Amino acid sequence: MNREEVQLIGFEIVAFAGDARSKFLEALTAAQNKDFDKAEALIEEGKSLIADAHKAQTSLLAKEAQGEDIAYSVTMMHGQDHLMTTILLKDVMSHLIELYKRG
């Protein structure tokens, strides 16, 4: 894969992860306002967006596993960083929402 193709996948991951991050933060606000149904729905939307980001990531990993040479891209690294931190945020938000439910 050339650098441009890898960059496009990186941008795709950034977009999906960024949208998921927004959903998770919006879910926290909903939980703070005691709207737990909305919070849970937003968490599920965020999870779906993470799945889309994973699909993009997996396509790249599969090509590399098949022996294809993958060009280096800072954009891809940025996408991976976004995805990883958004997954962590998802886990934290789920715990925080549970705390709001109990309180």
Backbone as XML, in Angstrom:
<?xml version="1.0"?>
<chain id="A" units="angstrom">
  <residue number="1" name="MET">
    <atom name="N" x="0.844" y="-1.187" z="0.000"/>
    <atom name="CA" x="0.000" y="0.000" z="0.000"/>
    <atom name="C" x="0.878" y="1.235" z="0.000"/>
  </residue>
  <residue number="2" name="ASN">
    <atom name="N" x="0.488" y="2.184" z="-0.798"/>
    <atom name="CA" x="1.286" y="3.405" z="-0.824"/>
    <atom name="C" x="0.879" y="4.316" z="0.340"/>
  </residue>
  <residue number="3" name="ARG">
    <atom name="N" x="1.643" y="5.359" z="0.518"/>
    <atom name="CA" x="1.451" y="6.273" z="1.659"/>
    <atom name="C" x="0.078" y="6.928" z="1.644"/>
  </residue>
  <residue number="4" name="GLU">
    <atom name="N" x="-0.382" y="7.324" z="0.464"/>
    <atom name="CA" x="-1.687" y="7.986" z="0.354"/>
    <atom name="C" x="-2.818" y="7.052" z="0.789"/>
  </residue>
  <residue number="5" name="GLU">
    <atom name="N" x="-2.749" y="5.791" z="0.380"/>
    <atom name="CA" x="-3.776" y="4.821" z="0.775"/>
    <atom name="C" x="-3.782" y="4.615" z="2.293"/>
  </residue>
  <residue number="6" name="VAL">
    <atom name="N" x="-2.611" y="4.540" z="2.876"/>
    <atom name="CA" x="-2.504" y="4.372" z="4.325"/>
    <atom name="C" x="-3.034" y="5.620" z="5.033"/>
  </residue>
  <residue number="7" name="GLN">
    <atom name="N" x="-2.728" y="6.782" z="4.495"/>
    <atom name="CA" x="-3.234" y="8.026" z="5.083"/>
    <atom name="C" x="-4.757" y="8.070" z="5.065"/>
  </residue>
  <residue number="8" name="LEU">
    <atom name="N" x="-5.354" y="7.634" z="3.976"/>
    <atom name="CA" x="-6.817" y="7.635" z="3.884"/>
    <atom name="C" x="-7.441" y="6.737" z="4.945"/>
  </residue>
  <residue number="9" name="ILE">
    <atom name="N" x="-6.831" y="5.583" z="5.168"/>
    <atom name="CA" x="-7.329" y="4.699" z="6.227"/>
    <atom name="C" x="-7.134" y="5.365" z="7.586"/>
  </residue>
  <residue number="10" name="GLY">
    <atom name="N" x="-6.012" y="6.048" z="7.763"/>
    <atom name="CA" x="-5.767" y="6.774" z="9.008"/>
    <atom name="C" x="-6.824" y="7.837" z="9.254"/>
  </residue>
  <residue number="11" name="PHE">
    <atom name="N" x="-7.181" y="8.587" z="8.215"/>
    <atom name="CA" x="-8.223" y="9.607" z="8.354"/>
    <atom name="C" x="-9.574" y="8.969" z="8.686"/>
  </residue>
  <residue number="12" name="GLU">
    <atom name="N" x="-9.834" y="7.830" z="8.091"/>
    <atom name="CA" x="-11.088" y="7.113" z="8.363"/>
    <atom name="C" x="-11.157" y="6.704" z="9.838"/>
  </residue>
  <residue number="13" name="ILE">
    <atom name="N" x="-10.061" y="6.192" z="10.345"/>
    <atom name="CA" x="-10.019" y="5.791" z="11.759"/>
    <atom name="C" x="-10.199" y="7.008" z="12.661"/>
  </residue>
  <residue number="14" name="VAL">
    <atom name="N" x="-9.517" y="8.101" z="12.340"/>
    <atom name="CA" x="-9.651" y="9.329" z="13.126"/>
    <atom name="C" x="-11.114" y="9.792" z="13.140"/>
  </residue>
  <residue number="15" name="ALA">
    <atom name="N" x="-11.765" y="9.761" z="12.000"/>
    <atom name="CA" x="-13.152" y="10.230" z="11.908"/>
    <atom name="C" x="-14.081" y="9.366" z="12.752"/>
  </residue>
  <residue number="16" name="PHE">
    <atom name="N" x="-13.979" y="8.052" z="12.601"/>
    <atom name="CA" x="-14.853" y="7.163" z="13.373"/>
    <atom name="C" x="-14.572" y="7.275" z="14.874"/>
  </residue>
  <residue number="17" name="ALA">
    <atom name="N" x="-13.304" y="7.273" z="15.239"/>
    <atom name="CA" x="-12.946" y="7.367" z="16.657"/>
    <atom name="C" x="-13.360" y="8.713" z="17.234"/>
  </residue>
  <residue number="18" name="GLY">
    <atom name="N" x="-13.198" y="9.776" z="16.467"/>
    <atom name="CA" x="-13.600" y="11.102" z="16.935"/>
    <atom name="C" x="-15.103" y="11.195" z="17.147"/>
  </residue>
  <residue number="19" name="ASP">
    <atom name="N" x="-15.873" y="10.622" z="16.231"/>
    <atom name="CA" x="-17.327" y="10.605" z="16.391"/>
    <atom name="C" x="-17.729" y="9.779" z="17.611"/>
  </residue>
  <residue number="20" name="ALA">
    <atom name="N" x="-17.047" y="8.655" z="17.811"/>
    <atom name="CA" x="-17.334" y="7.812" z="18.975"/>
    <atom name="C" x="-17.024" y="8.567" z="20.265"/>
  </residue>
  <residue number="21" name="ARG">
    <atom name="N" x="-15.904" y="9.252" z="20.280"/>
    <atom name="CA" x="-15.525" y="10.040" z="21.462"/>
    <atom name="C" x="-16.607" y="11.056" z="21.798"/>
  </residue>
  <residue number="22" name="SER">
    <atom name="N" x="-17.125" y="11.726" z="20.790"/>
    <atom name="CA" x="-18.191" y="12.708" z="21.005"/>
    <atom name="C" x="-19.429" y="12.052" z="21.601"/>
  </residue>
  <residue number="23" name="LYS">
    <atom name="N" x="-19.782" y="10.871" z="21.112"/>
    <atom name="CA" x="-20.943" y="10.146" z="21.642"/>
    <atom name="C" x="-20.731" y="9.797" z="23.112"/>
  </residue>
  <residue number="24" name="PHE">
    <atom name="N" x="-19.521" y="9.353" z="23.466"/>
    <atom name="CA" x="-19.250" y="8.967" z="24.851"/>
    <atom name="C" x="-19.323" y="10.163" z="25.791"/>
  </residue>
  <residue number="25" name="LEU">
    <atom name="N" x="-18.796" y="11.294" z="25.350"/>
    <atom name="CA" x="-18.862" y="12.494" z="26.188"/>
    <atom name="C" x="-20.296" y="13.005" z="26.305"/>
  </residue>
  <residue number="26" name="GLU">
    <atom name="N" x="-21.048" y="12.891" z="25.232"/>
    <atom name="CA" x="-22.458" y="13.270" z="25.259"/>
    <atom name="C" x="-23.234" y="12.335" z="26.202"/>
  </residue>
  <residue number="27" name="ALA">
    <atom name="N" x="-22.853" y="11.062" z="26.218"/>
    <atom name="CA" x="-23.486" y="10.096" z="27.124"/>
    <atom name="C" x="-23.240" y="10.472" z="28.578"/>
  </residue>
  <residue number="28" name="LEU">
    <atom name="N" x="-22.057" y="10.940" z="28.875"/>
    <atom name="CA" x="-21.754" y="11.361" z="30.245"/>
    <atom name="C" x="-22.643" y="12.531" z="30.650"/>
  </residue>
  <residue number="29" name="THR">
    <atom name="N" x="-22.814" y="13.486" z="29.753"/>
    <atom name="CA" x="-23.692" y="14.625" z="30.036"/>
    <atom name="C" x="-25.123" y="14.154" z="30.270"/>
  </residue>
  <residue number="30" name="ALA">
    <atom name="N" x="-25.578" y="13.217" z="29.466"/>
    <atom name="CA" x="-26.930" y="12.677" z="29.646"/>
    <atom name="C" x="-27.054" y="12.000" z="31.014"/>
  </residue>
  <residue number="31" name="ALA">
    <atom name="N" x="-26.043" y="11.256" z="31.410"/>
    <atom name="CA" x="-26.070" y="10.593" z="32.720"/>
    <atom name="C" x="-26.067" y="11.618" z="33.845"/>
  </residue>
  <residue number="32" name="GLN">
    <atom name="N" x="-25.304" y="12.681" z="33.699"/>
    <atom name="CA" x="-25.290" y="13.737" z="34.714"/>
    <atom name="C" x="-26.677" y="14.352" z="34.870"/>
  </residue>
  <residue number="33" name="ASN">
    <atom name="N" x="-27.436" y="14.373" z="33.772"/>
    <atom name="CA" x="-28.791" y="14.914" z="33.779"/>
    <atom name="C" x="-29.839" y="13.840" z="34.101"/>
  </residue>
  <residue number="34" name="LYS">
    <atom name="N" x="-29.372" y="12.662" z="34.531"/>
    <atom name="CA" x="-30.239" y="11.533" z="34.915"/>
    <atom name="C" x="-31.045" y="10.956" z="33.755"/>
  </residue>
  <residue number="35" name="ASP">
    <atom name="N" x="-30.597" y="11.194" z="32.530"/>
    <atom name="CA" x="-31.250" y="10.618" z="31.354"/>
    <atom name="C" x="-30.455" y="9.375" z="30.948"/>
  </residue>
  <residue number="36" name="PHE">
    <atom name="N" x="-30.673" y="8.297" z="31.694"/>
    <atom name="CA" x="-29.862" y="7.091" z="31.523"/>
    <atom name="C" x="-30.191" y="6.326" z="30.249"/>
  </residue>
  <residue number="37" name="ASP">
    <atom name="N" x="-31.429" y="6.397" z="29.789"/>
    <atom name="CA" x="-31.763" y="5.742" z="28.519"/>
    <atom name="C" x="-30.988" y="6.386" z="27.370"/>
  </residue>
  <residue number="38" name="LYS">
    <atom name="N" x="-30.947" y="7.718" z="27.380"/>
    <atom name="CA" x="-30.190" y="8.425" z="26.342"/>
    <atom name="C" x="-28.701" y="8.109" z="26.469"/>
  </residue>
  <residue number="39" name="ALA">
    <atom name="N" x="-28.195" y="8.079" z="27.695"/>
    <atom name="CA" x="-26.779" y="7.778" z="27.913"/>
    <atom name="C" x="-26.424" y="6.406" z="27.345"/>
  </residue>
  <residue number="40" name="GLU">
    <atom name="N" x="-27.262" y="5.424" z="27.635"/>
    <atom name="CA" x="-26.991" y="4.067" z="27.133"/>
    <atom name="C" x="-27.069" y="4.005" z="25.611"/>
  </residue>
  <residue number="41" name="ALA">
    <atom name="N" x="-28.033" y="4.719" z="25.033"/>
    <atom name="CA" x="-28.151" y="4.737" z="23.572"/>
    <atom name="C" x="-26.914" y="5.365" z="22.935"/>
  </residue>
  <residue number="42" name="LEU">
    <atom name="N" x="-26.410" y="6.433" z="23.542"/>
    <atom name="CA" x="-25.212" y="7.092" z="23.017"/>
    <atom name="C" x="-23.982" y="6.204" z="23.154"/>
  </residue>
  <residue number="43" name="ILE">
    <atom name="N" x="-23.889" y="5.467" z="24.246"/>
    <atom name="CA" x="-22.777" y="4.517" z="24.413"/>
    <atom name="C" x="-22.830" y="3.470" z="23.296"/>
  </residue>
  <residue number="44" name="GLU">
    <atom name="N" x="-24.017" y="2.973" z="23.002"/>
    <atom name="CA" x="-24.153" y="1.971" z="21.939"/>
    <atom name="C" x="-23.777" y="2.557" z="20.572"/>
  </residue>
  <residue number="45" name="GLU">
    <atom name="N" x="-24.182" y="3.804" z="20.316"/>
    <atom name="CA" x="-23.793" y="4.461" z="19.061"/>
    <atom name="C" x="-22.274" y="4.580" z="18.984"/>
  </residue>
  <residue number="46" name="GLY">
    <atom name="N" x="-21.651" y="4.958" z="20.091"/>
    <atom name="CA" x="-20.198" y="5.077" z="20.130"/>
    <atom name="C" x="-19.506" y="3.744" z="19.879"/>
  </residue>
  <residue number="47" name="LYS">
    <atom name="N" x="-20.057" y="2.691" z="20.470"/>
    <atom name="CA" x="-19.482" y="1.351" z="20.263"/>
    <atom name="C" x="-19.549" y="0.955" z="18.792"/>
  </residue>
  <residue number="48" name="SER">
    <atom name="N" x="-20.645" y="1.304" z="18.141"/>
    <atom name="CA" x="-20.796" y="0.997" z="16.721"/>
    <atom name="C" x="-19.745" y="1.742" z="15.887"/>
  </residue>
  <residue number="49" name="LEU">
    <atom name="N" x="-19.493" y="2.991" z="16.250"/>
    <atom name="CA" x="-18.472" y="3.773" z="15.551"/>
    <atom name="C" x="-17.073" y="3.200" z="15.781"/>
  </residue>
  <residue number="50" name="ILE">
    <atom name="N" x="-16.823" y="2.716" z="16.993"/>
    <atom name="CA" x="-15.534" y="2.062" z="17.264"/>
    <atom name="C" x="-15.395" y="0.811" z="16.400"/>
  </residue>
  <residue number="51" name="ALA">
    <atom name="N" x="-16.484" y="0.076" z="16.250"/>
    <atom name="CA" x="-16.442" y="-1.117" z="15.394"/>
    <atom name="C" x="-16.079" y="-0.740" z="13.962"/>
  </residue>
  <residue number="52" name="ASP">
    <atom name="N" x="-16.618" y="0.378" z="13.479"/>
    <atom name="CA" x="-16.276" y="0.844" z="12.131"/>
    <atom name="C" x="-14.790" y="1.208" z="12.033"/>
  </residue>
  <residue number="53" name="ALA">
    <atom name="N" x="-14.275" y="1.844" z="13.069"/>
    <atom name="CA" x="-12.844" y="2.185" z="13.091"/>
    <atom name="C" x="-12.004" y="0.909" z="13.092"/>
  </residue>
  <residue number="54" name="HIS">
    <atom name="N" x="-12.447" y="-0.086" z="13.841"/>
    <atom name="CA" x="-11.725" y="-1.365" z="13.886"/>
    <atom name="C" x="-11.708" y="-2.039" z="12.520"/>
  </residue>
  <residue number="55" name="LYS">
    <atom name="N" x="-12.810" y="-1.936" z="11.792"/>
    <atom name="CA" x="-12.862" y="-2.534" z="10.457"/>
    <atom name="C" x="-11.799" y="-1.913" z="9.553"/>
  </residue>
  <residue number="56" name="ALA">
    <atom name="N" x="-11.678" y="-0.602" z="9.624"/>
    <atom name="CA" x="-10.663" y="0.083" z="8.820"/>
    <atom name="C" x="-9.264" y="-0.366" z="9.243"/>
  </residue>
  <residue number="57" name="GLN">
    <atom name="N" x="-9.049" y="-0.427" z="10.545"/>
    <atom name="CA" x="-7.755" y="-0.853" z="11.077"/>
    <atom name="C" x="-7.445" y="-2.286" z="10.664"/>
  </residue>
  <residue number="58" name="THR">
    <atom name="N" x="-8.436" y="-3.159" z="10.761"/>
    <atom name="CA" x="-8.243" y="-4.576" z="10.443"/>
    <atom name="C" x="-7.905" y="-4.778" z="8.977"/>
  </residue>
  <residue number="59" name="SER">
    <atom name="N" x="-8.485" y="-3.964" z="8.109"/>
    <atom name="CA" x="-8.157" y="-4.095" z="6.684"/>
    <atom name="C" x="-6.678" y="-3.859" z="6.445"/>
  </residue>
  <residue number="60" name="LEU">
    <atom name="N" x="-6.128" y="-2.902" z="7.151"/>
    <atom name="CA" x="-4.701" y="-2.602" z="7.020"/>
    <atom name="C" x="-3.850" y="-3.725" z="7.619"/>
  </residue>
  <residue number="61" name="LEU">
    <atom name="N" x="-4.242" y="-4.190" z="8.788"/>
    <atom name="CA" x="-3.497" y="-5.270" z="9.439"/>
    <atom name="C" x="-3.513" y="-6.547" z="8.602"/>
  </residue>
  <residue number="62" name="ALA">
    <atom name="N" x="-4.650" y="-6.830" z="7.981"/>
    <atom name="CA" x="-4.753" y="-8.028" z="7.148"/>
    <atom name="C" x="-3.817" y="-7.941" z="5.947"/>
  </residue>
  <residue number="63" name="LYS">
    <atom name="N" x="-3.740" y="-6.783" z="5.337"/>
    <atom name="CA" x="-2.844" y="-6.610" z="4.190"/>
    <atom name="C" x="-1.387" y="-6.797" z="4.604"/>
  </residue>
  <residue number="64" name="GLU">
    <atom name="N" x="-1.045" y="-6.248" z="5.754"/>
    <atom name="CA" x="0.329" y="-6.416" z="6.227"/>
    <atom name="C" x="0.610" y="-7.881" z="6.549"/>
  </residue>
  <residue number="65" name="ALA">
    <atom name="N" x="-0.357" y="-8.560" z="7.144"/>
    <atom name="CA" x="-0.183" y="-9.975" z="7.478"/>
    <atom name="C" x="-0.025" y="-10.835" z="6.220"/>
  </residue>
  <residue number="66" name="GLN">
    <atom name="N" x="-0.596" y="-10.385" z="5.120"/>
    <atom name="CA" x="-0.480" y="-11.093" z="3.847"/>
    <atom name="C" x="0.828" y="-10.782" z="3.133"/>
  </residue>
  <residue number="67" name="GLY">
    <atom name="N" x="1.662" y="-9.969" z="3.774"/>
    <atom name="CA" x="2.976" y="-9.678" z="3.222"/>
    <atom name="C" x="3.056" y="-8.401" z="2.416"/>
  </residue>
  <residue number="68" name="GLU">
    <atom name="N" x="1.970" y="-7.661" z="2.342"/>
    <atom name="CA" x="1.998" y="-6.407" z="1.593"/>
    <atom name="C" x="2.818" y="-5.365" z="2.353"/>
  </residue>
  <residue number="69" name="ASP">
    <atom name="N" x="3.617" y="-4.632" z="1.624"/>
    <atom name="CA" x="4.420" y="-3.575" z="2.237"/>
    <atom name="C" x="3.518" y="-2.378" z="2.520"/>
  </residue>
  <residue number="70" name="ILE">
    <atom name="N" x="3.495" y="-1.941" z="3.784"/>
    <atom name="CA" x="2.648" y="-0.830" z="4.202"/>
    <atom name="C" x="3.533" y="0.392" z="4.435"/>
  </residue>
  <residue number="71" name="ALA">
    <atom name="N" x="3.222" y="1.466" z="3.751"/>
    <atom name="CA" x="4.001" y="2.694" z="3.885"/>
    <atom name="C" x="3.748" y="3.320" z="5.255"/>
  </residue>
  <residue number="72" name="TYR">
    <atom name="N" x="4.761" y="3.972" z="5.787"/>
    <atom name="CA" x="4.646" y="4.675" z="7.067"/>
    <atom name="C" x="3.795" y="5.926" z="6.892"/>
  </residue>
  <residue number="73" name="SER">
    <atom name="N" x="2.951" y="6.194" z="7.890"/>
    <atom name="CA" x="2.115" y="7.385" z="7.828"/>
    <atom name="C" x="1.866" y="7.911" z="9.242"/>
  </residue>
  <residue number="74" name="VAL">
    <atom name="N" x="2.205" y="9.158" z="9.468"/>
    <atom name="CA" x="1.915" y="9.801" z="10.746"/>
    <atom name="C" x="0.395" y="9.878" z="10.936"/>
  </residue>
  <residue number="75" name="THR">
    <atom name="N" x="-0.330" y="10.065" z="9.857"/>
    <atom name="CA" x="-1.785" y="10.109" z="9.931"/>
    <atom name="C" x="-2.327" y="8.791" z="10.485"/>
  </residue>
  <residue number="76" name="MET">
    <atom name="N" x="-1.760" y="7.682" z="10.044"/>
    <atom name="CA" x="-2.191" y="6.380" z="10.563"/>
    <atom name="C" x="-1.855" y="6.273" z="12.047"/>
  </residue>
  <residue number="77" name="MET">
    <atom name="N" x="-0.690" y="6.715" z="12.427"/>
    <atom name="CA" x="-0.328" y="6.691" z="13.855"/>
    <atom name="C" x="-1.318" y="7.526" z="14.661"/>
  </residue>
  <residue number="78" name="HIS">
    <atom name="N" x="-1.680" y="8.668" z="14.135"/>
    <atom name="CA" x="-2.647" y="9.546" z="14.788"/>
    <atom name="C" x="-3.998" y="8.830" z="14.925"/>
  </residue>
  <residue number="79" name="GLY">
    <atom name="N" x="-4.407" y="8.140" z="13.881"/>
    <atom name="CA" x="-5.648" y="7.379" z="13.918"/>
    <atom name="C" x="-5.608" y="6.289" z="14.977"/>
  </residue>
  <residue number="80" name="GLN">
    <atom name="N" x="-4.484" y="5.584" z="15.049"/>
    <atom name="CA" x="-4.335" y="4.530" z="16.056"/>
    <atom name="C" x="-4.411" y="5.114" z="17.457"/>
  </residue>
  <residue number="81" name="ASP">
    <atom name="N" x="-3.800" y="6.260" z="17.638"/>
    <atom name="CA" x="-3.809" y="6.939" z="18.927"/>
    <atom name="C" x="-5.229" y="7.334" z="19.311"/>
  </residue>
  <residue number="82" name="HIS">
    <atom name="N" x="-5.954" y="7.904" z="18.362"/>
    <atom name="CA" x="-7.349" y="8.285" z="18.609"/>
    <atom name="C" x="-8.186" y="7.069" z="18.983"/>
  </residue>
  <residue number="83" name="LEU">
    <atom name="N" x="-8.013" y="5.998" z="18.250"/>
    <atom name="CA" x="-8.800" y="4.795" z="18.501"/>
    <atom name="C" x="-8.512" y="4.236" z="19.894"/>
  </residue>
  <residue number="84" name="MET">
    <atom name="N" x="-7.252" y="4.143" z="20.240"/>
    <atom name="CA" x="-6.874" y="3.587" z="21.534"/>
    <atom name="C" x="-7.428" y="4.424" z="22.684"/>
  </residue>
  <residue number="85" name="THR">
    <atom name="N" x="-7.294" y="5.738" z="22.593"/>
    <atom name="CA" x="-7.775" y="6.582" z="23.690"/>
    <atom name="C" x="-9.301" y="6.602" z="23.741"/>
  </residue>
  <residue number="86" name="THR">
    <atom name="N" x="-9.954" y="6.459" z="22.613"/>
    <atom name="CA" x="-11.422" y="6.419" z="22.602"/>
    <atom name="C" x="-11.931" y="5.125" z="23.214"/>
  </residue>
  <residue number="87" name="ILE">
    <atom name="N" x="-11.241" y="4.032" z="22.975"/>
    <atom name="CA" x="-11.622" y="2.762" z="23.610"/>
    <atom name="C" x="-11.486" y="2.881" z="25.125"/>
  </residue>
  <residue number="88" name="LEU">
    <atom name="N" x="-10.431" y="3.508" z="25.573"/>
    <atom name="CA" x="-10.252" y="3.734" z="27.007"/>
    <atom name="C" x="-11.372" y="4.625" z="27.547"/>
  </residue>
  <residue number="89" name="LEU">
    <atom name="N" x="-11.709" y="5.667" z="26.813"/>
    <atom name="CA" x="-12.785" y="6.563" z="27.230"/>
    <atom name="C" x="-14.107" y="5.804" z="27.347"/>
  </residue>
  <residue number="90" name="LYS">
    <atom name="N" x="-14.366" y="4.907" z="26.408"/>
    <atom name="CA" x="-15.592" y="4.094" z="26.444"/>
    <atom name="C" x="-15.681" y="3.334" z="27.755"/>
  </residue>
  <residue number="91" name="ASP">
    <atom name="N" x="-14.597" y="2.705" z="28.145"/>
    <atom name="CA" x="-14.579" y="1.932" z="29.385"/>
    <atom name="C" x="-14.807" y="2.826" z="30.597"/>
  </residue>
  <residue number="92" name="VAL">
    <atom name="N" x="-14.166" y="3.972" z="30.620"/>
    <atom name="CA" x="-14.315" y="4.906" z="31.741"/>
    <atom name="C" x="-15.742" y="5.448" z="31.793"/>
  </residue>
  <residue number="93" name="MET">
    <atom name="N" x="-16.302" y="5.809" z="30.649"/>
    <atom name="CA" x="-17.658" y="6.357" z="30.621"/>
    <atom name="C" x="-18.671" y="5.348" z="31.125"/>
  </residue>
  <residue number="94" name="SER">
    <atom name="N" x="-18.506" y="4.104" z="30.758"/>
    <atom name="CA" x="-19.434" y="3.076" z="31.230"/>
    <atom name="C" x="-19.418" y="2.991" z="32.753"/>
  </residue>
  <residue number="95" name="HIS">
    <atom name="N" x="-18.248" y="3.068" z="33.341"/>
    <atom name="CA" x="-18.137" y="3.036" z="34.799"/>
    <atom name="C" x="-18.722" y="4.303" z="35.432"/>
  </residue>
  <residue number="96" name="LEU">
    <atom name="N" x="-18.442" y="5.449" z="34.837"/>
    <atom name="CA" x="-18.978" y="6.701" z="35.384"/>
    <atom name="C" x="-20.505" y="6.744" z="35.313"/>
  </residue>
  <residue number="97" name="ILE">
    <atom name="N" x="-21.060" y="6.250" z="34.231"/>
    <atom name="CA" x="-22.518" y="6.234" z="34.102"/>
    <atom name="C" x="-23.119" y="5.338" z="35.184"/>
  </residue>
  <residue number="98" name="GLU">
    <atom name="N" x="-22.474" y="4.211" z="35.449"/>
    <atom name="CA" x="-22.950" y="3.340" z="36.531"/>
    <atom name="C" x="-22.930" y="4.064" z="37.872"/>
  </residue>
  <residue number="99" name="LEU">
    <atom name="N" x="-21.902" y="4.834" z="38.103"/>
    <atom name="CA" x="-21.820" y="5.600" z="39.355"/>
    <atom name="C" x="-22.946" y="6.625" z="39.439"/>
  </residue>
  <residue number="100" name="TYR">
    <atom name="N" x="-23.258" y="7.284" z="38.332"/>
    <atom name="CA" x="-24.371" y="8.249" z="38.316"/>
    <atom name="C" x="-25.702" y="7.531" z="38.601"/>
  </residue>
  <residue number="101" name="LYS">
    <atom name="N" x="-25.860" y="6.331" z="38.090"/>
    <atom name="CA" x="-27.089" y="5.573" z="38.332"/>
    <atom name="C" x="-27.250" y="5.261" z="39.820"/>
  </residue>
  <residue number="102" name="ARG">
    <atom name="N" x="-26.173" y="4.955" z="40.480"/>
    <atom name="CA" x="-26.217" y="4.599" z="41.909"/>
    <atom name="C" x="-26.400" y="5.809" z="42.811"/>
  </residue>
  <residue number="103" name="GLY">
    <atom name="N" x="-25.956" y="6.968" z="42.315"/>
    <atom name="CA" x="-25.956" y="8.167" z="43.154"/>
    <atom name="C" x="-27.210" y="8.911" z="43.018"/>
  </residue>
</chain>
